[in-house]
């Protein structure tokens, strides 16, 4: 049944898959940010820097990703200025 719906509504299925990817990257960036803050509070500075770097990388992917049919990408993800400061 799901395969049939995906076949009948290919554009909607593609858009849904893209939104799922965007949400996955957002979750990963938020997880890395929280993990980095946790390491920072425990004075594990190298680990926190690694986590902040990963959070920035996922956020950069979010800002670069174009959805199908959109000319400009809306503001998504964490603020890169805050991540750079950390």
DSSP file (Angstrom, degrees, kcal/mol; ACC not computed):
  #  RESIDUE AA STRUCTURE BP1 BP2  ACC     N-H-->O    O-->H-N    N-H-->O    O-->H-N    TCO  KAPPA ALPHA  PHI   PSI    X-CA   Y-CA   Z-CA
    1    1 A X     >        0   0    0      0, 0.0     4,-2.1     0, 0.0     5,-0.2   0.000 360.0 360.0 360.0 -43.1    0.0    0.0    0.0
    2    2 A X  H  >  +     0   0    0      2,-0.2     4,-2.4     1,-0.2     5,-0.2   0.899 360.0  51.0 -66.8 -39.9    2.8    2.4    0.9
    3    3 A X  H  > S+     0   0    0      1,-0.2     4,-2.1     2,-0.2    -1,-0.2   0.883 109.2  51.8 -63.0 -37.9    4.7    1.6   -2.3
    4    4 A X  H  > S+     0   0    0      2,-0.2     4,-2.4     1,-0.2    -2,-0.2   0.915 110.2  47.9 -66.1 -42.4    1.5    2.2   -4.3
    5    5 A X  H  X S+     0   0    0     -4,-2.1     4,-2.5     2,-0.2    -2,-0.2   0.910 111.2  50.8 -64.6 -41.1    1.0    5.6   -2.7
    6    6 A X  H  < S+     0   0    0     -4,-2.4     7,-0.2     1,-0.2    -1,-0.2   0.882 111.8  48.3 -63.1 -36.8    4.7    6.6   -3.3
    7    7 A X  H >< S+     0   0    0     -4,-2.1     3,-0.5     1,-0.2    -2,-0.2   0.891 114.8  44.7 -69.4 -39.1    4.3    5.5   -7.0
    8    8 A X  H 3< S+     0   0    0     -4,-2.4     2,-0.3     1,-0.3    -2,-0.2   0.841 123.5  34.7 -74.0 -33.2    1.0    7.5   -7.4
    9    9 A X  T 3X  +     0   0    0     -4,-2.5     4,-2.2    -5,-0.2    -1,-0.3  -0.584  69.8 154.7-121.8  66.8    2.4   10.6   -5.6
   10   10 A X  H <> S+     0   0    0     -3,-0.5     4,-2.3    -2,-0.3     5,-0.2   0.879  72.4  51.4 -65.9 -40.4    6.0   10.7   -6.6
   11   11 A X  H  > S+     0   0    0      1,-0.2     4,-2.2     2,-0.2    -1,-0.2   0.924 112.9  45.6 -64.6 -43.8    6.5   14.5   -6.1
   12   12 A X  H  > S+     0   0    0      1,-0.2     4,-2.4     2,-0.2    -1,-0.2   0.877 112.0  52.0 -67.1 -37.3    5.0   14.4   -2.6
   13   13 A X  H  X S+     0   0    0     -4,-2.2     4,-2.0    -7,-0.2    -2,-0.2   0.892 110.4  48.5 -66.2 -39.4    7.1   11.3   -1.7
   14   14 A X  H  X S+     0   0    0     -4,-2.3     4,-2.1     2,-0.2    -2,-0.2   0.918 112.1  48.6 -65.7 -43.6   10.3   13.0   -2.8
   15   15 A X  H  X S+     0   0    0     -4,-2.2     4,-2.4     1,-0.2    -2,-0.2   0.893 110.7  51.0 -63.8 -40.3    9.5   16.2   -0.9
   16   16 A X  H  X S+     0   0    0     -4,-2.4     4,-2.0     1,-0.2    -1,-0.2   0.894 109.1  51.0 -63.8 -39.8    8.7   14.1    2.2
   17   17 A X  H  X S+     0   0    0     -4,-2.0     4,-1.9     2,-0.2    -1,-0.2   0.892 109.9  50.2 -64.6 -39.0   12.0   12.3    1.9
   18   18 A X  H  X S+     0   0    0     -4,-2.1     4,-2.3     2,-0.2    -2,-0.2   0.915 109.8  49.6 -65.3 -43.4   13.8   15.7    1.7
   19   19 A X  H  X S+     0   0    0     -4,-2.4     4,-2.4     1,-0.2    -1,-0.2   0.860 108.3  54.4 -64.4 -34.3   12.1   17.0    4.8
   20   20 A X  H  X S+     0   0    0     -4,-2.0     4,-2.2     2,-0.2    -1,-0.2   0.907 108.3  49.0 -64.1 -41.3   13.0   13.9    6.6
   21   21 A X  H  X S+     0   0    0     -4,-1.9     4,-2.3     2,-0.2    -2,-0.2   0.913 111.0  50.0 -64.1 -43.0   16.7   14.4    5.7
   22   22 A X  H  X S+     0   0    0     -4,-2.3     4,-2.2     1,-0.2    -2,-0.2   0.921 111.4  48.2 -61.5 -44.9   16.5   18.1    6.9
   23   23 A X  H  X S+     0   0    0     -4,-2.4     4,-2.6     1,-0.2    -1,-0.2   0.879 109.4  53.7 -64.7 -37.6   14.9   17.0   10.2
   24   24 A X  H  X S+     0   0    0     -4,-2.2     4,-2.4     2,-0.2    -1,-0.2   0.933 109.6  47.3 -62.1 -46.1   17.6   14.3   10.6
   25   25 A X  H  X S+     0   0    0     -4,-2.3     4,-2.4     1,-0.2    -2,-0.2   0.882 111.4  51.6 -64.4 -37.3   20.4   16.9   10.1
   26   26 A X  H  X S+     0   0    0     -4,-2.2     4,-2.6     2,-0.2     5,-0.2   0.931 110.1  48.6 -64.0 -44.6   18.7   19.3   12.6
   27   27 A X  H  X S+     0   0    0     -4,-2.6     4,-2.5     1,-0.2    -2,-0.2   0.917 112.1  49.3 -60.8 -42.6   18.4   16.5   15.2
   28   28 A X  H  X S+     0   0    0     -4,-2.4     4,-2.4     2,-0.2    -1,-0.2   0.904 111.4  48.3 -65.3 -40.9   22.1   15.7   14.7
   29   29 A X  H  X S+     0   0    0     -4,-2.4     4,-2.1     2,-0.2    -2,-0.2   0.905 113.2  47.7 -66.8 -40.2   23.2   19.3   15.0
   30   30 A X  H  X S+     0   0    0     -4,-2.6     4,-2.4     2,-0.2     5,-0.2   0.903 111.9  50.6 -66.0 -40.3   21.1   19.8   18.2
   31   31 A X  H  X S+     0   0    0     -4,-2.5     4,-2.6    -5,-0.2    -2,-0.2   0.924 111.2  47.7 -62.2 -44.8   22.5   16.6   19.7
   32   32 A X  H  X S+     0   0    0     -4,-2.4     4,-2.5     2,-0.2    -1,-0.2   0.878 111.2  51.7 -65.5 -37.2   26.1   17.6   19.0
   33   33 A X  H  X S+     0   0    0     -4,-2.1     4,-2.3     2,-0.2    -2,-0.2   0.944 112.8  43.7 -64.2 -47.8   25.5   21.1   20.5
   34   34 A X  H  X S+     0   0    0     -4,-2.4     4,-2.2     1,-0.2    -2,-0.2   0.904 114.8  49.7 -65.1 -41.0   24.0   19.7   23.7
   35   35 A X  H  X S+     0   0    0     -4,-2.6     4,-2.4    -5,-0.2    -1,-0.2   0.899 110.3  51.1 -64.0 -40.1   26.8   17.0   23.9
   36   36 A X  H  X S+     0   0    0     -4,-2.5     4,-2.2     2,-0.2    -2,-0.2   0.898 110.0  48.9 -63.8 -40.8   29.4   19.7   23.3
   37   37 A X  H  X S+     0   0    0     -4,-2.3     4,-2.2     2,-0.2    -2,-0.2   0.882 110.1  52.1 -65.6 -37.8   27.9   21.9   26.1
   38   38 A X  H  X S+     0   0    0     -4,-2.2     4,-1.2     2,-0.2    -2,-0.2   0.928 111.1  46.3 -63.5 -45.1   27.9   18.9   28.4
   39   39 A X  H  <>S+     0   0    0     -4,-2.4     5,-3.0     1,-0.2    -2,-0.2   0.877 110.5  54.4 -63.9 -37.3   31.6   18.2   27.7
   40   40 A X  H ><5S+     0   0    0     -4,-2.2     3,-1.5     1,-0.2    -2,-0.2   0.907 106.3  50.8 -64.4 -41.3   32.4   21.8   28.2
   41   41 A X  H 3<5S+     0   0    0     -4,-2.2    -1,-0.2     1,-0.3    -2,-0.2   0.777 109.3  51.8 -66.5 -25.5   30.7   21.8   31.6
   42   42 A X  T 3<5S-     0   0    0     -4,-1.2    -1,-0.3    -5,-0.2    -2,-0.2   0.279 118.1-114.0 -92.6  10.1   32.8   18.8   32.5
   43   43 A X  T < 5S+     0   0    0     -3,-1.5     2,-0.9     1,-0.2    -3,-0.2   0.804  72.9 138.2  61.1  32.6   36.0   20.6   31.4
   44   44 A X     >< +     0   0    0     -5,-3.0     4,-2.1     1,-0.2    -1,-0.2  -0.743  23.1 169.4-103.0  80.7   36.5   18.2   28.5
   45   45 A X  H  >  +     0   0    0     -2,-0.9     4,-2.2     1,-0.2    -1,-0.2   0.839  67.2  51.5 -72.0 -37.2   37.5   20.8   26.1
   46   46 A X  H  > S+     0   0    0      2,-0.2     4,-1.9     1,-0.2    -1,-0.2   0.925 112.9  46.6 -66.0 -42.7   38.8   18.7   23.2
   47   47 A X  H  > S+     0   0    0      1,-0.2     4,-2.2     2,-0.2    -2,-0.2   0.895 111.8  51.2 -65.2 -39.6   35.7   16.6   23.1
   48   48 A X  H  X S+     0   0    0     -4,-2.1     4,-2.7     1,-0.2    -1,-0.2   0.896 108.1  52.1 -66.3 -38.1   33.5   19.7   23.3
   49   49 A X  H  X S+     0   0    0     -4,-2.2     4,-2.2     1,-0.2    -1,-0.2   0.904 108.9  50.7 -63.3 -40.5   35.3   21.3   20.4
   50   50 A X  H  X S+     0   0    0     -4,-1.9     4,-2.1     2,-0.2    -2,-0.2   0.913 111.9  47.2 -61.5 -42.8   34.8   18.2   18.3
   51   51 A X  H  X S+     0   0    0     -4,-2.2     4,-2.4     2,-0.2    -2,-0.2   0.899 111.5  50.0 -67.7 -40.8   31.0   18.3   19.1
   52   52 A X  H  X S+     0   0    0     -4,-2.7     4,-2.1     2,-0.2    -1,-0.2   0.879 109.9  52.1 -64.9 -36.5   30.7   22.0   18.3
   53   53 A X  H  X S+     0   0    0     -4,-2.2     4,-2.4     2,-0.2    -2,-0.2   0.916 110.2  47.5 -64.8 -43.4   32.5   21.4   15.0
   54   54 A X  H  X S+     0   0    0     -4,-2.1     4,-2.5     2,-0.2     5,-0.2   0.899 109.8  53.1 -64.7 -40.1   30.1   18.6   14.1
   55   55 A X  H  X S+     0   0    0     -4,-2.4     4,-2.0     1,-0.2    -1,-0.2   0.907 110.4  48.3 -60.7 -40.8   27.1   20.8   15.1
   56   56 A X  H  X S+     0   0    0     -4,-2.1     4,-2.7     2,-0.2    -2,-0.2   0.922 109.9  51.8 -65.0 -43.6   28.4   23.5   12.8
   57   57 A X  H  X S+     0   0    0     -4,-2.4     4,-1.9     1,-0.2    -2,-0.2   0.917 111.4  46.2 -61.2 -44.1   28.9   21.0    9.9
   58   58 A X  H  X S+     0   0    0     -4,-2.5     4,-1.9     1,-0.2    -1,-0.2   0.895 113.4  49.9 -65.4 -38.5   25.4   19.7   10.2
   59   59 A X  H  X S+     0   0    0     -4,-2.0     4,-2.1    -5,-0.2    -2,-0.2   0.889 107.7  53.5 -67.4 -38.4   24.0   23.2   10.4
   60   60 A X  H  X S+     0   0    0     -4,-2.7     4,-1.6     1,-0.2    -1,-0.2   0.897 107.6  51.7 -62.8 -38.9   26.0   24.3    7.3
   61   61 A X  H  X S+     0   0    0     -4,-1.9     4,-1.7     1,-0.2    -1,-0.2   0.908 107.8  53.0 -61.9 -41.0   24.5   21.3    5.4
   62   62 A X  H  < S+     0   0    0     -4,-1.9    -2,-0.2     1,-0.2    -1,-0.2   0.909 109.4  47.7 -60.9 -42.5   21.0   22.5    6.4
   63   63 A X  H  < S+     0   0    0     -4,-2.1    -1,-0.2     1,-0.2    -2,-0.2   0.802 114.7  46.2 -71.2 -27.9   21.6   26.0    5.2
   64   64 A X  H  < S+     0   0    0     -4,-1.6    -1,-0.2    -5,-0.2     2,-0.2   0.724  88.6 103.0 -84.6 -22.3   23.0   24.7    1.8
   65   65 A X     <  -     0   0    0     -4,-1.7     2,-0.5    -5,-0.1    -4,-0.0  -0.431  58.1-154.5 -72.1 129.2   20.3   22.2    1.2
   66   66 A X        -     0   0    0     -2,-0.2     2,-0.2     7,-0.1     7,-0.1  -0.885   9.4-136.5-103.5 129.6   17.7   23.2   -1.4
   67   67 A X    >   -     0   0    0     -2,-0.5     3,-1.8     1,-0.1     2,-0.2  -0.533  37.6 -89.8 -78.3 152.2   14.2   21.7   -1.3
   68   68 A X  T 3  S+     0   0    0      1,-0.3    -1,-0.1    -2,-0.2     3,-0.1  -0.428 112.3  12.2 -63.0 127.5   12.6   20.6   -4.6
   69   69 A X  T 3  S+     0   0    0      1,-0.3     2,-0.4    -2,-0.2    -1,-0.3   0.460 101.2 112.7  86.9   1.0   10.7   23.5   -6.1
   70   70 A X    <   -     0   0    0     -3,-1.8    -1,-0.3     1,-0.1     3,-0.1  -0.889  48.2-164.3-109.6 139.2   12.1   26.2   -3.8
   71   71 A X  S    S+     0   0    0     -2,-0.4     2,-0.4     1,-0.2    -1,-0.1   0.822  79.2  30.6 -88.2 -33.7   14.3   29.0   -5.0
   72   72 A X  S    S-     0   0    0     -6,-0.0     2,-0.5     0, 0.0    -1,-0.2  -0.958  80.7-124.1-126.3 146.6   15.6   30.1   -1.6
   73   73 A X        -     0   0    0     -2,-0.4     3,-0.1   -10,-0.2    -7,-0.1  -0.740  27.1-129.5 -89.7 130.7   16.1   28.1    1.5
   74   74 A X        -     0   0    0     -2,-0.5     2,-0.5     1,-0.1    -1,-0.0  -0.241  43.2 -75.7 -69.8 166.2   14.3   29.3    4.6
   75   75 A X        +     0   0    0      2,-0.0     2,-0.3     1,-0.0    -1,-0.1  -0.503  66.9 166.8 -67.5 116.4   16.2   29.8    7.8
   76   76 A X        +     0   0    0     -2,-0.5   -13,-0.1     2,-0.1   -14,-0.0  -0.926  33.1   7.9-129.7 154.0   16.7   26.3    9.3
   77   77 A X  S    S-     0   0    0     -2,-0.3     2,-0.1   -15,-0.1   -51,-0.1  -0.216  96.8 -26.5  82.1-166.3   18.8   24.9   12.0
   78   78 A X  S    S-     0   0    0    -23,-0.2     2,-0.5     1,-0.1    -2,-0.1  -0.376  72.6 -92.4 -82.6 162.3   21.0   26.5   14.6
   79   79 A X     >  -     0   0    0      1,-0.2     4,-1.7    -2,-0.1     3,-0.3  -0.658  27.3-151.1 -79.5 125.0   22.5   29.9   14.2
   80   80 A X  H  > S+     0   0    0     -2,-0.5     4,-2.7     1,-0.2     5,-0.2   0.825  93.5  61.7 -67.2 -30.4   26.0   29.6   12.8
   81   81 A X  H  > S+     0   0    0      1,-0.2     4,-1.6     2,-0.2    -1,-0.2   0.895 105.9  46.8 -62.3 -39.0   27.2   32.7   14.6
   82   82 A X  H  > S+     0   0    0     -3,-0.3     4,-1.7     2,-0.2    -1,-0.2   0.895 112.2  49.7 -69.2 -39.6   26.5   31.1   17.9
   83   83 A X  H  < S+     0   0    0     -4,-1.7    -2,-0.2     1,-0.2    -1,-0.2   0.895 109.4  51.6 -66.5 -38.5   28.2   27.9   17.0
   84   84 A X  H  < S+     0   0    0     -4,-2.7    -1,-0.2     1,-0.2    -2,-0.2   0.868 107.3  53.7 -65.1 -35.3   31.3   29.8   15.8
   85   85 A X  H  <        0   0    0     -4,-1.6    -1,-0.2     1,-0.3    -2,-0.2   0.883 360.0 360.0 -66.6 -37.3   31.4   31.6   19.1
   86   86 A X     <        0   0    0     -4,-1.7    -1,-0.3    -5,-0.1    -2,-0.2   0.500 360.0 360.0 -69.5 360.0   31.4   28.3   21.0
